[in-house]
Amino acid sequence: MARIKEVDVVIKEKYGLQPGDELLAIDDKPVNDYIDFLFYTAEEQFNLKVRKQGSSWIEDVLFVKEDIDTGITLEGFVFDRFRTCGNRCIFCFIDQGGPVKRDSLKIKDDDYRFSFLQGSFISLTNLQEGDLQRIKDLRISPLYISVHATNPRVRSRMMGNPKAGEILPVLKELTGSGIAMHAQIVVCPDFNDGEELERTLSDLFSLGPGILSIGIVPVGLTRYREGLPHLEPVKEENAREILQTIEKWQEKFSKERGSQVVFGADELFALSGFSLPADEDYEDYPQLENGIGLARLLREESKKSLKKIPPGKKGNAGLITSKLGAWAWDPVVEELKKRGIIIEPLIAENNFLGPRISVSGLLAAQDLWPFLERKKSLPELIFLPRIMFNENGKTLDGFSFLDIKKRFSPVQLEVAANLEEILEKIKPYRGELL
């Protein structure tokens, strides 16, 4: 059931709507998700059927819009049955999540509505009767699609679902109807790399401008793969081959469309030793959430912060990060050193999920405990990456910042997302302005 979460003061006074009221229908049409709400409230006026909070009283409210926004926020995005994943992907991170205590990494969502509203990647294997038509009719675009391979045999094998092989006809129907999409390819060596990657990129190229971006990322492998198919990690040689393929297709897309379209994950550059692309090469950074362009964005934003540092100022702190994070920070740390500000990268190995996991966002609190053994040799001030914590302020293993801070006492801990935050928070501990 759709429930009202927030109401603007003016709307509350004019229509008597309150947080907690249930929205039963709009113009006698049920509201199954937030897309229905957006679509049905696009008119200048409409009728809301509302059940008042804590009662059985139902009101009909004739709503006349005075602005583009209705002034009403609903709780959540989906009010009917949540669509879960029916695949058994050989690389599924949730299946190899082990003791992770984060709901977002335990629930196998695969709902096209979340793809549109929140940018989550979906497989398109669980579309129900009428879903495809609804996507086209309501222009639910762009969508974020986990493609992985367009060869029916390969995709079905990788996703553990015979229906997965039908991806290309569905993509053709959607793009042919004006639905745009961002595609994702998780590369698993000996499955969808090499010739299969070439085939997939060729097929996606043939779909035309409806393919807005293609993100290519290496498979992530944790220590918890018991009972799962054997997979090899992407190594240096693999990464080089993948990036060479990406570069070739970037040239082809650029000539045809004026956009590179295909982008490789930061991890591929770290593994291969290839130079990170320039800021302009990432265009509008369409797949940051996929770890594509984060390192370049960090370095570009840090340049602005570096320019603000007055000459002659000093500072000293530590920065706990992952192997990939340290690689991203390396040129920034070197520039700070030239200015007399020492930031010591403290590289934490991921013991919680396994050493093959190299991103800072998947560090657990337990991965920091080894640093406790060397308290006396640690800087007095240490920064933790903000990306370690979710929206509830908890790490993968369920620790809060306060929990971690207590363990590190008397070492002073702070959280920072970027260089600007580090420079802001380092001030009080130096007794001077940076």
N, C-alpha and C positions, 0 to 999 in steps of 0.2 A: 504493500500500500504506500502511495506517495504521501509523505508527511512534510508539512511546512517546517523549515528550520529557522529561517529569519525573515522578517518583514520590515521594510522601510517604515519609518514613523508615519509618514504621510499616508501610505497605503493602509497601514494599521488603523489609523483614525478614520479614513474615508470608507473603508469596506469592512472594518471589524474583524479582519483576519489576524490570527495569533499564531506564534510558534507552537507546534504540536497539533494544529488542526490538520485533518486528513483531506487531501485533495482526491475526491472520488472520480471526477470526470471534468472534461472541458468540452463544452458544446455537446454533451452526452456521449463523448468518446472517452473510453478508459485511458488512463495515463500509466502505461507499462514501464516507461523509462524516461530519462531526461530529454531524450530526442523527441518523444511525443510532446513533452511540455514545451520545448522550444518551437516545434512546428505548429502546434495548436494555438500558441499565444502570439504568433507572428501577426495575426490580424489586429485591426485597430480596436475592436471590441469582441468580447467572447463571454460566455457564461460559465462560471465556476460552480461546481457542485461540491460543497464542503461539509464534512462532519466535524462539528466543534469538539475540541479536545475534552476528553473525559465524559462525553455524553453521547446519546444516540441522536441528538438533534442535527438535522441536515438542512443546510441553507443553500439557496441559489443566489449567486452573486453576479450581477451584470458588471463586468469589469471593462472600463474604458481606458485605454492606454494614453498617457500623456507624454510618454517618453519611449525610447526604443526598449529600455529595460522595464520589466514588469515590477521590479522592486520586491520580488519574491524569490527566496532561495529554498530549495528542497533538500531533504536529508538523503544523501547518496545519489546514485545515477540510475540504478536499476531497481524496479519495484515489483517485477514478476520473478520468474525463476532465473537465477544466475547461470550462465552458460559455462560449463567447465570443459576441460580438455579430455578428449577420448583417445588421444594418441599415446604411443609408448616410444617416444623418441629416444634413440640410443645415446643422445647427448643431454637429455633433460637435466637441468640443474637441480630441480626439486627432488628428483629421484635419487640424487647423490648429495643431498643437503645434510645428511647425518643429523647432528644434534642442534641444527639451527633453530633459534627461537623467534623467528620473525615471520609473521603471518603471510606477508607478501611473497616469501620464499617457500611457503608450504602449500599454498592454494594454487591449483592448476587452472587458472582462468584462461578462457579462450572465447571471449565474447566480443563480437564485432562492434558492439555499442561502446565498450571501454576503449576499443581501438580508436574510434573516432573522437571520443570525449577526453581520453587521457593519453593517447599515443602508445598504448600497449600493443605488442605484436601478436597477431593471431594466425592460425593455420588455415582457416576457411574449410576445415574438414567436418565441422559440426553444424553447418548451416541447415536450418529447418525449412520446411515448405513455406514459401513466401518470403523468406529472409532476403534472398538475392533480389527479388522484385522490390522489396521495401527499400533496400539500399539504393537502388536505382531511382525509384519514385521520389524518395525524400532527399536525394542527392547527398547521401551520407559520405562525405569526402573531405579530406583524404583519409585513407585507411592505412594501417601499418601491417604488412604481411610478412610472415616468416616463410620465405620461399625455399631456401636451402638448395633445391635442385628442381629443374623442370622436367628431367627425364622421369617418366612415371615409375619405372622400376626402382630407380635410385631413391626417389623421394618416399615411395611407399616403404622401402626397406629401412630408410633412416628414421621414419616417423612411426613405424610399426602399425601402419593403418593402410589397408588396400585403397581406401578412398582418397588417400593423400596424393595418389598419382594423377588425379583429375585436375590438378592445379592450373595448368596452362589454359584450358578452355574457360575456366572460371575467370581467370585474369583477363583473357581476351574479351569476355562478355562485359566485365566491369569497365575496363578502359574504353571499350567501344561505346559505352553508355555515358562516358564523360566522368567516370569515377577515377580520381587520382590516387596514387598510393606510393608509400615508401616501402621498399623491400629490404629484407634481411637475409643474409646467407651466413650461416654458421659453418665454417669449413672444418670438416673432419678428414684428416689425411686418409687416402685410399678409398674414400667413399665419394666425396663430391668436389675434389680438387682436380687439378690437371685438365683433362679433356672435358670432364663433366662441368667444371666451373666455366670453361669456355662456352659450352653449350647453353648453360643457364644464362650467362650474360648475353649471348646472342639472342636467345628467346625473349629476354626482357627488353633488349634493344628493339626488337621487332614490334613491341607493343606501343611504341611511339611515346609522345610527351606525357602520357598518363603516368608513366613511371618517373616520379619526381626525384628519387634518390635510391641508391642501392648501397647498403652498408655491409661490408665483408669483415667478419670477426673470427678469430681462432676459437676453436672449441675449448671450453673451460672444464677441466677435469679435477675433481676433488679426490680425497683419499677414500671416500665412501662409495665405491663402485662394485661392491660385492653383489654378484648375481646379475650384473649388467654386462652388455657386450664389451669386449676389449676394444679400446680406442687408443690410438697413438696421439700424443700431443703435437701441436704445430711447433716444429723446431726451426732453427735458423735457415736451413736450406729451403724448407717449405715456405717460410715467410718471404724469402727472397723471390721464389717462383710466383707466389700469390701476388706480391706487389708489382712484379713485372707484368703479370696478366692485367692487373688493375690499371697500370699506366697505359697499356696498349688500348684498353677499352675507354679510358678517359679521353684519349686522343680522338677516338672514333665518335664518342658522344659529343665532344666539343665541336668537331667539324659539322656534325649533323644538327646540333641543337644549341650550341653556344654555352653549354653547361657540361661539367665533367660527369655528373650524375653518380659515378661509382667512387666510393671512398673506403679506404682501409682503416682498420682499427689502430689506435696508437700502439697497441701491443705488437703488431706486426712490424712496425718501424723499430721498436726497441729490440725485438728478437733479431731482426735482419742486419741492424747497424746502418740502414739507409737513413738519409737525412729526413727530418720531419718536414712535411710540406709547409709552404708559407701561408700566412693568414688568409690571403685572398684565394688560395687554392681550395680552401674549405667552403668558399662561397658564403652561404648563410648558415653554416654548421647544422645541417638538417638532421644529423643523427648523433648528437652529443650524448644522449642517454645510452647509446650503444658503445660508449667509450671511443668515439671517433671525433678527434679534434680537441679533446680535453687538455692535452699537453700543450698544444699550440695556443689555445685560449688562455691557459695559465701564464704562459710566457709573455703573451701580448699584453695581458692585463697588468702583469708585473712590471713591464716597461714603464707604464704610466706612474706606478707607485715609486719606482726607482728615481724618476725625474723629480719627485717631490722631496727627496731626502736632502737636507742641507749639508754642505761639505763639512767634514770634520766631526760629524756625530758618530758615536760608537754604540754598539749593542752586541749582546751575546745570548744565544738561546739554542735549544735543541728542537728538532722537528721529527717526531716519529712518523714514519711513512713506510710504504711497501717498496719492493724492488722497482716496480714500474713507476711508482710515485717519485722515488729518488731520481730516476732517469729524467722524469719530466721537470723536476726542480733543479737539476744540475746546473744549467746555464744561469739561472736566477741566483743560486747560491754563490756562484763564481762572481757575478756582478756585485752582489752584496759585500763580498770579501774585499773587493777593490775599494769599497767605500768605508771599510773599517767595521762592518757589521757581520759578525760571524754567526751563521745558522748551521748547526751541525746536524746533517741528516742521520737519524737513528733508524736503520732499516730493520723492520720487524719481519721475521719469516712467518708465514701463515701455517702454524701448527694445527690450528683449529680445523681448517678444511683441507690442508695439505699444501706442500711446497710448490705445487704447480699453479696455485692461485696467487697471482702477482699484483692484484689491484688493491689500492688502499681502502676502497669502499667495502671490501669483504674481509677486512681485518677484524678479529674478535678481541675482546678485552683480554682474554687469556694469552693472546699473542704478545701482549705487552709485559706480561709477568717476568720474562727473562731479564728485562731491563732493571727490575727491582734488585737483582743480585749485584748490580754495579752502581748502586745509589751514590756512593761516594765519588764516583768518576763521572757522574752525570751533570749537565748544566743545571744551574739553580732554577731555570725556567724552561719548561718543555711544552711544545704545542702538539696537540693531537689533531688529525684531520677531521674536519666536521662531517665529512662523508661517511665516517665510521658509524654515525648515529642516525637512526631513522627519525621520522616525524614525531615519534613518542620519546625521543631522546635515549634510545636503547641500542646497544650493540647487537651483533648477531647472536651472541651467547647471553643476552638479557641483562647486561650491566649498564647502569647509568653513568654519566660523567662523574657524579658525586661518589659512586662506588669506587671508580678507578682512582679518583683523586685521593681518597682516604688511604688507599694502598700505597700510593707514591709519596705520602707525607714523610719528610718535610719538603721534598721537591715540589715546586710550584707548577701546577698544570693549567693550561688554557686550551681552548678549542679555537681553531681558525680554518677558514675556507680558502684563504688566498693571502698574498703578500700584504695587501692593504690591512687586513685584520691583524696580521702578525706585527706589523709596524705600529699599529694603534695600541696593541696590548703590551708590547715590549716596553713602552714608555715608562709606566709606573715603576718598573723594576730597575730602571737605569737612573731614575731621578732626573731625567733630562728629556728634551723633545728631540725626536728623530727628524 
